[in-house]
Amino acid sequence: MILSIVVPVYNEEKTLLKSLQSLKNLNANLGKHEIIVINDGSTDNSGKILNENKNLYDKLISNESNRGKGYSIKRGLLESTGTHIIFHDSDLEYDSKDILKFQKIFSDFDADGIVGSRFNYADYTRSHNILNKFANHILTLTFNLLYNTTFTDIYSCYFAFKKELLDPNQLQTMGFEQHAEILCKVIKKGEKFYEVPINYSGRSYKEGKKIKPHDFFFVLFQIFLRRFF
């Protein structure tokens, strides 16, 4: 097993260094892995931080301009060489130590995919916008009904899966809804899926959260579309 950790970055100068250092600190306990960073045309000091800390990652991909999270994720997937994939945002909303839980589930159960739940959380979860929670519950319930699953948090960033279950060249979406496209395709191809509790310290929009309310509708559309196509 080789875990490819895909890290999209866009204007995260306040959290980027600490986020990458947290991944590096896992080295002693994490098995074979690679860290792939995609700088999505950042206009702050993110690029400088990346250039000055090359020891904290294995590959760096730079978009000339801001192309969106989905575009960056796709580039990261195409460059990955691991057998398994996990996404790690650089905003410190997620606790990198939870990646060890994913590694253990893959090892113990040969899982096809694993979702990290912010609602069945491990040690803590930050209270956040109630509308975001309602939206997530609607998306999760809809997904479970359509795909015959029992997840509690389908739009958690911490989603890991066997790379063989997804062809990045076939990804069609480039925005935040791409997570739904990936999840739907992996679920349809795989058989064994698990969920693990994770920690979560979500940001507010004032603090830099980038996903917007209208993205809910794009995500919902993908869930229905990918069920039948």
Residue pairs with C-beta under 8 A, 6 or more apart in sequence:
1 31
1 32
1 83
1 84
1 103
1 106
1 107
2 31
2 32
2 33
2 34
2 81
2 82
2 83
2 84
3 30
3 31
3 32
3 33
3 34
3 82
3 83
3 84
3 85
3 86
3 99
3 102
3 103
3 106
3 160
4 33
4 34
4 36
4 76
4 80
4 81
4 82
4 84
4 85
4 86
4 163
5 23
5 33
5 34
5 35
5 36
5 86
5 87
5 88
5 99
6 36
6 38
6 73
6 76
6 77
6 80
6 85
6 86
6 87
6 88
7 19
7 20
7 23
7 35
7 36
7 37
7 38
7 57
7 76
7 87
7 88
7 89
7 90
8 38
8 40
8 69
8 72
8 73
8 76
8 87
8 89
8 90
9 16
9 37
9 38
9 39
9 40
9 42
9 46
9 50
9 72
9 90
10 39
10 40
10 41
10 42
10 46
10 66
10 69
10 72
10 210
11 42
11 43
11 44
11 46
11 208
12 19
12 42
12 44
12 46
12 90
12 91
12 208
13 42
13 44
13 45
13 46
13 49
14 208
15 90
15 91
15 92
16 46
16 49
16 50
16 90
17 49
17 53
17 56
18 92
19 88
19 89
19 90
19 91
19 92
19 96
20 35
20 37
20 53
20 56
20 57
20 90
21 56
22 92
22 95
22 96
22 97
23 35
23 56
23 57
23 88
23 96
23 99
24 35
24 55
24 56
25 96
26 96
26 97
26 99
26 100
29 100
30 99
30 100
30 103
31 103
32 82
33 82
34 58
34 59
34 80
34 81
34 82
35 56
35 57
35 58
35 59
36 57
36 58
36 59
36 61
36 76
36 79
36 80
37 50
37 57
37 59
37 60
37 61
37 90
38 60
38 61
38 62
38 63
38 72
38 73
38 75
38 76
39 46
39 47
39 50
39 60
39 61
39 62
39 63
40 63
40 66
40 67
40 68
40 69
40 71
40 72
41 62
41 63
41 64
41 65
41 66
41 67
42 66
43 66
47 62
50 57
50 60
54 60
59 79
61 72
61 75
61 76
61 79
63 71
63 72
63 75
67 174
68 174
68 175
69 175
69 176
69 178
69 210
70 171
70 173
70 174
70 175
70 176
70 177
70 178
71 174
73 87
73 178
73 182
74 168
74 171
74 174
74 178
77 85
77 163
77 166
77 168
77 171
78 168
78 169
80 163
82 163
83 162
83 163
83 164
84 106
84 160
84 161
84 162
84 163
85 160
85 161
85 162
85 163
85 166
86 99
86 102
86 158
86 159
86 160
87 157
87 158
87 159
87 160
87 179
88 94
88 96
88 99
88 157
88 158
89 157
91 203
91 208
91 209
92 201
93 157
93 200
93 201
93 202
93 203
94 116
94 157
94 158
94 198
94 199
94 200
94 201
95 122
95 198
95 199
95 200
95 201
98 116
98 122
98 158
98 196
98 198
98 199
99 158
101 116
101 196
101 198
102 114
102 116
102 158
102 160
102 196
105 111
105 114
105 194
105 196
106 114
106 160
109 192
109 194
110 192
111 192
111 193
111 194
112 161
112 162
112 165
112 186
112 189
112 190
112 191
112 192
112 193
113 159
113 160
113 161
113 162
113 165
113 186
113 187
113 190
113 192
113 193
113 194
114 159
114 160
114 161
114 193
114 194
114 195
114 196
115 151
115 153
115 154
115 156
115 158
115 159
115 193
115 194
115 195
115 196
116 153
116 156
116 157
116 158
116 159
116 160
116 195
116 196
116 197
116 198
117 151
117 152
117 153
117 156
117 195
117 196
117 197
117 198
118 125
118 153
118 156
118 198
118 200
118 202
119 125
119 152
119 153
120 152
120 153
120 195
120 197
121 197
121 198
121 199
121 200
122 197
122 198
122 199
123 199
124 199
124 200
124 201
125 199
125 200
125 201
125 202
126 200
126 201
126 202
128 202
128 204
129 204
131 213
132 202
135 213
135 216
136 153
136 154
136 155
138 216
138 220
139 154
139 155
139 180
139 216
139 219
139 220
139 223
140 151
140 152
140 153
140 154
140 155
142 220
142 223
142 224
143 149
143 151
143 154
143 183
143 184
143 223
144 150
144 151
144 154
146 223
146 224
146 227
147 184
147 187
147 188
147 227
149 187
149 193
150 195
151 193
151 195
152 195
153 195
154 180
154 183
155 179
155 180
155 219
156 198
156 200
157 179
158 198
159 179
159 182
159 183
161 182
161 186
161 190
162 190
165 185
165 186
165 189
165 190
166 182
166 185
166 186
166 189
170 185
171 178
171 181
171 182
172 181
173 180
173 181
173 218
173 222
175 215
175 218
176 210
176 211
176 215
176 218
176 219
177 215
177 218
177 219
177 221
177 222
179 219
180 219
180 222
180 223
180 226
181 222
181 226
184 222
184 223
184 226
184 227
185 226
187 193
188 226
202 209
203 209
